[in-house]
């Protein structure tokens, strides 16, 4: 018998993609939605419950009551202040255990995974449910990076690997060797918007997204979709590079078509 899947749904459209894929496979699904984070459309027509981020005890109660065995955490979550979080006793217990070890997103999410597994649930990655999400190597669409773009990609990868070692950033934008910006808490869309006015040439510059060294593979992998393509093209950059095998591309066919319409490249790169 297939384990019942609990989807811990952050924002955006990716949680709904995972729900649809699991149901297409004949799996029963329960969505745990978060107030102020989850798109309400994600829970249409599927068993679900709503909690605040700080209601950890209630979240575990709802998952057990639904009969959940496996859990998939998917979709961006805006990190709240402690005042906004208002942790219940179980969340306060977890925060005390996590302490200062989890300043970065990956450290925090890895700690959350340990808490979930400590309650007896098995955590799985979104790409385990929908393996077509996993980024492949090579170009999406008709265009590929030129020589200067490849140099910018290599520069961005070096920067991200160095910063990733201290759990900072999954994305950077580099133009002709100049680092225009590195993603921090603002997210990729805000990074693109911030770096657009910093362009030094009419065209050029690459958004690069890679996983951090030692990243918890089951949660928060670098992700792009059609909206990312539109944002990069709108900001005037030449293209996007994403790490093959360790990143997610939402609707690869639509991403390829959007890249062709916008005359930018999208490429999956294999890192050593």
One Martini backbone bead per residue (centre of mass of N, CA, C, O) as a GRO file, in nm:
protein
  272
    1UNK     BB    1   0.097   0.036   0.023
    2UNK     BB    2   0.070   0.365  -0.018
    3UNK     BB    3   0.177   0.634   0.117
    4UNK     BB    4   0.071   0.902   0.278
    5UNK     BB    5   0.078   1.240   0.171
    6UNK     BB    6   0.241   1.523   0.306
    7UNK     BB    7   0.193   1.870   0.225
    8UNK     BB    8   0.412   2.132   0.282
    9UNK     BB    9   0.284   2.447   0.197
   10UNK     BB   10   0.392   2.693   0.038
   11UNK     BB   11   0.439   2.899  -0.198
   12UNK     BB   12   0.305   2.905  -0.489
   13UNK     BB   13   0.277   2.642  -0.751
   14UNK     BB   14   0.436   2.381  -0.662
   15UNK     BB   15   0.249   2.230  -0.463
   16UNK     BB   16   0.027   2.170  -0.678
   17UNK     BB   17   0.207   1.991  -0.855
   18UNK     BB   18   0.255   1.771  -0.642
   19UNK     BB   19  -0.035   1.698  -0.590
   20UNK     BB   20  -0.107   1.615  -0.881
   21UNK     BB   21   0.109   1.394  -0.911
   22UNK     BB   22   0.024   1.213  -0.676
   23UNK     BB   23  -0.271   1.167  -0.776
   24UNK     BB   24  -0.186   1.042  -1.053
   25UNK     BB   25  -0.048   0.793  -0.881
   26UNK     BB   26  -0.275   0.729  -0.645
   27UNK     BB   27  -0.234   0.923  -0.414
   28UNK     BB   28  -0.275   1.025  -0.107
   29UNK     BB   29  -0.361   1.362   0.019
   30UNK     BB   30  -0.219   1.607   0.252
   31UNK     BB   31  -0.260   1.950   0.331
   32UNK     BB   32  -0.035   2.180   0.479
   33UNK     BB   33  -0.129   2.499   0.562
   34UNK     BB   34  -0.019   2.849   0.565
   35UNK     BB   35  -0.065   3.134   0.700
   36UNK     BB   36   0.035   3.373   0.463
   37UNK     BB   37   0.162   3.153   0.234
   38UNK     BB   38  -0.056   2.985   0.108
   39UNK     BB   39  -0.223   2.909  -0.164
   40UNK     BB   40  -0.557   2.845  -0.162
   41UNK     BB   41  -0.560   2.671  -0.434
   42UNK     BB   42  -0.400   2.421  -0.328
   43UNK     BB   43  -0.671   2.299  -0.159
   44UNK     BB   44  -0.839   2.224  -0.387
   45UNK     BB   45  -0.993   1.916  -0.352
   46UNK     BB   46  -0.827   1.868  -0.074
   47UNK     BB   47  -0.704   1.754   0.194
   48UNK     BB   48  -0.693   1.979   0.489
   49UNK     BB   49  -0.491   2.226   0.676
   50UNK     BB   50  -0.458   2.502   0.908
   51UNK     BB   51  -0.164   2.701   1.000
   52UNK     BB   52   0.069   2.828   1.177
   53UNK     BB   53   0.403   2.823   1.193
   54UNK     BB   54   0.398   2.801   1.527
   55UNK     BB   55   0.204   2.525   1.504
   56UNK     BB   56   0.340   2.233   1.564
   57UNK     BB   57   0.146   2.058   1.725
   58UNK     BB   58  -0.094   2.087   1.525
   59UNK     BB   59   0.048   1.980   1.278
   60UNK     BB   60   0.102   1.693   1.388
   61UNK     BB   61  -0.192   1.626   1.449
   62UNK     BB   62  -0.300   1.649   1.157
   63UNK     BB   63  -0.116   1.438   1.027
   64UNK     BB   64  -0.206   1.199   1.203
   65UNK     BB   65  -0.514   1.216   1.153
   66UNK     BB   66  -0.464   1.164   0.832
   67UNK     BB   67  -0.224   0.934   0.800
   68UNK     BB   68   0.061   1.024   0.772
   69UNK     BB   69   0.397   0.924   0.650
   70UNK     BB   70   0.474   1.133   0.431
   71UNK     BB   71   0.690   1.423   0.361
   72UNK     BB   72   0.652   1.739   0.177
   73UNK     BB   73   0.859   2.019   0.124
   74UNK     BB   74   0.704   2.306  -0.048
   75UNK     BB   75   0.791   2.611  -0.101
   76UNK     BB   76   0.798   2.924  -0.016
   77UNK     BB   77   0.906   3.089   0.299
   78UNK     BB   78   0.852   3.339   0.502
   79UNK     BB   79   1.044   3.469   0.742
   80UNK     BB   80   0.968   3.524   1.057
   81UNK     BB   81   0.931   3.668   1.329
   82UNK     BB   82   0.895   3.594   1.654
   83UNK     BB   83   0.631   3.755   1.684
   84UNK     BB   84   0.485   3.619   1.442
   85UNK     BB   85   0.517   3.317   1.525
   86UNK     BB   86   0.415   3.225   1.798
   87UNK     BB   87   0.513   2.983   1.968
   88UNK     BB   88   0.458   2.692   2.071
   89UNK     BB   89   0.570   2.448   2.269
   90UNK     BB   90   0.697   2.283   2.032
   91UNK     BB   91   0.846   2.517   1.891
   92UNK     BB   92   1.009   2.607   2.138
   93UNK     BB   93   1.159   2.342   2.165
   94UNK     BB   94   1.295   2.355   1.885
   95UNK     BB   95   1.439   2.630   1.915
   96UNK     BB   96   1.616   2.541   2.154
   97UNK     BB   97   1.761   2.316   1.990
   98UNK     BB   98   1.872   2.490   1.756
   99UNK     BB   99   1.943   2.777   1.804
  100UNK     BB  100   2.244   2.915   1.649
  101UNK     BB  101   2.283   2.698   1.403
  102UNK     BB  102   2.036   2.851   1.209
  103UNK     BB  103   2.083   3.112   1.028
  104UNK     BB  104   2.034   2.967   0.778
  105UNK     BB  105   1.821   2.807   0.574
  106UNK     BB  106   1.952   2.524   0.573
  107UNK     BB  107   1.986   2.492   0.876
  108UNK     BB  108   1.687   2.524   0.944
  109UNK     BB  109   1.567   2.301   0.758
  110UNK     BB  110   1.732   2.067   0.873
  111UNK     BB  111   1.609   2.095   1.157
  112UNK     BB  112   1.315   2.048   1.071
  113UNK     BB  113   1.357   1.766   0.960
  114UNK     BB  114   1.442   1.641   1.231
  115UNK     BB  115   1.174   1.696   1.373
  116UNK     BB  116   0.994   1.530   1.184
  117UNK     BB  117   1.149   1.260   1.213
  118UNK     BB  118   1.114   1.250   1.528
  119UNK     BB  119   0.787   1.193   1.472
  120UNK     BB  120   0.796   0.953   1.225
  121UNK     BB  121   0.855   1.086   0.960
  122UNK     BB  122   0.901   1.090   0.608
  123UNK     BB  123   1.125   1.265   0.407
  124UNK     BB  124   1.063   1.408   0.085
  125UNK     BB  125   1.113   1.496  -0.233
  126UNK     BB  126   0.976   1.645  -0.503
  127UNK     BB  127   1.148   1.463  -0.711
  128UNK     BB  128   1.016   1.195  -0.608
  129UNK     BB  129   0.727   1.269  -0.723
  130UNK     BB  130   0.856   1.476  -0.961
  131UNK     BB  131   1.107   1.397  -1.179
  132UNK     BB  132   1.067   1.628  -1.403
  133UNK     BB  133   1.194   1.866  -1.226
  134UNK     BB  134   1.469   1.787  -1.283
  135UNK     BB  135   1.746   1.913  -1.387
  136UNK     BB  136   1.905   1.933  -1.689
  137UNK     BB  137   2.129   1.911  -1.921
  138UNK     BB  138   2.135   2.192  -2.102
  139UNK     BB  139   1.928   2.334  -2.323
  140UNK     BB  140   1.646   2.558  -2.310
  141UNK     BB  141   1.613   2.578  -2.617
  142UNK     BB  142   1.790   2.748  -2.880
  143UNK     BB  143   1.975   2.876  -2.668
  144UNK     BB  144   2.309   2.962  -2.570
  145UNK     BB  145   2.595   3.018  -2.430
  146UNK     BB  146   2.855   3.209  -2.445
  147UNK     BB  147   3.168   3.273  -2.361
  148UNK     BB  148   3.104   3.504  -2.158
  149UNK     BB  149   2.879   3.349  -2.011
  150UNK     BB  150   3.055   3.112  -1.910
  151UNK     BB  151   3.234   3.292  -1.735
  152UNK     BB  152   3.003   3.395  -1.553
  153UNK     BB  153   2.918   3.122  -1.446
  154UNK     BB  154   3.187   3.046  -1.312
  155UNK     BB  155   3.194   3.289  -1.123
  156UNK     BB  156   2.927   3.234  -0.973
  157UNK     BB  157   2.996   2.954  -0.867
  158UNK     BB  158   3.236   3.039  -0.693
  159UNK     BB  159   3.078   3.231  -0.510
  160UNK     BB  160   2.855   3.030  -0.413
  161UNK     BB  161   3.042   2.817  -0.288
  162UNK     BB  162   3.167   3.005  -0.078
  163UNK     BB  163   2.894   3.103   0.057
  164UNK     BB  164   2.759   2.819   0.100
  165UNK     BB  165   2.951   2.731   0.336
  166UNK     BB  166   2.772   2.969   0.511
  167UNK     BB  167   2.467   2.971   0.424
  168UNK     BB  168   2.470   3.160   0.144
  169UNK     BB  169   2.304   3.141  -0.114
  170UNK     BB  170   2.173   3.039  -0.461
  171UNK     BB  171   2.224   3.327  -0.602
  172UNK     BB  172   2.356   3.498  -0.900
  173UNK     BB  173   2.484   3.801  -1.065
  174UNK     BB  174   2.674   3.815  -1.374
  175UNK     BB  175   2.882   4.071  -1.548
  176UNK     BB  176   3.172   4.045  -1.686
  177UNK     BB  177   3.276   3.946  -1.380
  178UNK     BB  178   3.055   4.106  -1.230
  179UNK     BB  179   2.905   4.133  -0.922
  180UNK     BB  180   2.576   4.240  -0.873
  181UNK     BB  181   2.458   3.983  -0.702
  182UNK     BB  182   2.331   3.825  -0.397
  183UNK     BB  183   2.140   3.612  -0.244
  184UNK     BB  184   1.920   3.646   0.018
  185UNK     BB  185   1.624   3.700   0.180
  186UNK     BB  186   1.461   3.818  -0.080
  187UNK     BB  187   1.515   3.663  -0.332
  188UNK     BB  188   1.516   3.626  -0.672
  189UNK     BB  189   1.329   3.852  -0.773
  190UNK     BB  190   1.469   4.080  -0.610
  191UNK     BB  191   1.746   4.043  -0.730
  192UNK     BB  192   1.675   4.113  -1.021
  193UNK     BB  193   1.558   4.396  -0.963
  194UNK     BB  194   1.822   4.509  -0.832
  195UNK     BB  195   2.023   4.442  -1.089
  196UNK     BB  196   1.917   4.575  -1.346
  197UNK     BB  197   2.033   4.878  -1.299
  198UNK     BB  198   2.349   4.755  -1.297
  199UNK     BB  199   2.393   4.741  -1.575
  200UNK     BB  200   2.668   4.793  -1.825
  201UNK     BB  201   2.506   4.659  -2.064
  202UNK     BB  202   2.266   4.598  -2.295
  203UNK     BB  203   2.387   4.300  -2.280
  204UNK     BB  204   2.393   4.068  -2.028
  205UNK     BB  205   2.410   3.844  -1.799
  206UNK     BB  206   2.374   3.604  -1.519
  207UNK     BB  207   2.167   3.372  -1.379
  208UNK     BB  208   2.263   3.177  -1.087
  209UNK     BB  209   2.172   2.838  -0.974
  210UNK     BB  210   2.264   2.667  -0.668
  211UNK     BB  211   2.360   2.447  -0.455
  212UNK     BB  212   2.467   2.392  -0.157
  213UNK     BB  213   2.692   2.274   0.032
  214UNK     BB  214   2.522   2.024   0.194
  215UNK     BB  215   2.244   2.018   0.103
  216UNK     BB  216   1.917   1.962   0.160
  217UNK     BB  217   1.759   1.785  -0.088
  218UNK     BB  218   1.442   1.783   0.017
  219UNK     BB  219   1.486   2.104   0.045
  220UNK     BB  220   1.522   2.402  -0.114
  221UNK     BB  221   1.569   2.398  -0.405
  222UNK     BB  222   1.656   2.524  -0.677
  223UNK     BB  223   1.428   2.745  -0.869
  224UNK     BB  224   1.247   2.750  -1.183
  225UNK     BB  225   1.046   2.949  -1.418
  226UNK     BB  226   0.862   3.148  -1.610
  227UNK     BB  227   0.896   3.394  -1.419
  228UNK     BB  228   1.204   3.398  -1.432
  229UNK     BB  229   1.232   3.453  -1.729
  230UNK     BB  230   1.077   3.720  -1.732
  231UNK     BB  231   1.260   3.871  -1.529
  232UNK     BB  232   1.529   3.848  -1.682
  233UNK     BB  233   1.434   3.978  -1.946
  234UNK     BB  234   1.325   4.246  -1.820
  235UNK     BB  235   1.626   4.319  -1.705
  236UNK     BB  236   1.838   4.237  -1.958
  237UNK     BB  237   1.934   3.955  -1.958
  238UNK     BB  238   2.075   3.666  -2.115
  239UNK     BB  239   2.039   3.448  -1.863
  240UNK     BB  240   2.026   3.100  -1.738
  241UNK     BB  241   2.167   2.906  -1.466
  242UNK     BB  242   2.141   2.556  -1.368
  243UNK     BB  243   2.169   2.287  -1.170
  244UNK     BB  244   2.215   1.979  -1.249
  245UNK     BB  245   2.027   1.747  -1.039
  246UNK     BB  246   1.995   2.011  -0.800
  247UNK     BB  247   1.733   2.114  -0.948
  248UNK     BB  248   1.439   2.307  -1.049
  249UNK     BB  249   1.189   2.271  -1.319
  250UNK     BB  250   0.899   2.434  -1.402
  251UNK     BB  251   0.798   2.343  -1.680
  252UNK     BB  252   1.007   2.294  -1.927
  253UNK     BB  253   0.847   2.364  -2.184
  254UNK     BB  254   0.766   2.653  -2.094
  255UNK     BB  255   1.052   2.757  -2.050
  256UNK     BB  256   1.154   2.718  -2.338
  257UNK     BB  257   0.940   2.897  -2.477
  258UNK     BB  258   1.003   3.157  -2.316
  259UNK     BB  259   1.299   3.184  -2.399
  260UNK     BB  260   1.241   3.215  -2.702
  261UNK     BB  261   1.057   3.465  -2.686
  262UNK     BB  262   1.291   3.636  -2.513
  263UNK     BB  263   1.587   3.577  -2.605
  264UNK     BB  264   1.699   3.352  -2.403
  265UNK     BB  265   1.887   3.158  -2.188
  266UNK     BB  266   1.867   2.808  -2.074
  267UNK     BB  267   2.082   2.622  -1.843
  268UNK     BB  268   2.223   2.316  -1.766
  269UNK     BB  269   2.472   2.246  -1.516
  270UNK     BB  270   2.769   2.070  -1.452
  271UNK     BB  271   2.928   1.998  -1.159
  272UNK     BB  272   3.224   1.887  -0.999
   0.00000   0.00000   0.00000
